[in-house]
């Protein structure tokens, strides 16, 4: 198996950082990872920009999803300064297919775009596999 390129490795590292509850609760740490033009389409179809996402995640009353785990993460270079990652996440039995685009900037690799699409629960998938 070949090693991922340095861009893909940096994007994977950044994506895994974003799963850390300490990073998700810190405006300073989030601003180090999210591109100034960041956009996200969340589970419900809502579109977020960088400032709104940081404010939402770091609010005192922000819901804390609990541990987030990622699986099946893979990436490809779309250009010298673009990496596309795909992976699945699980939190509290909720599963999502995720897609992220990372851009190389003077500050390093920053998350430019993210989308998560739910695909059931861990219980649903276990039931489907059984029958």
Buried (B, 14 or more C-beta within 10 A) or exposed (E): EEEBEEBBBBBBEBBBBBBEEEBBBBEEBBBBBBBEEBBBBBEEEEEBEBEEBBEEBBEEEEEEEEEBEBEEBEBEBEEEEBBBBEBBBBBEEBBBBBBBBBBBEEEEBBBBBBBBEEEBBEEEBEEEEEE
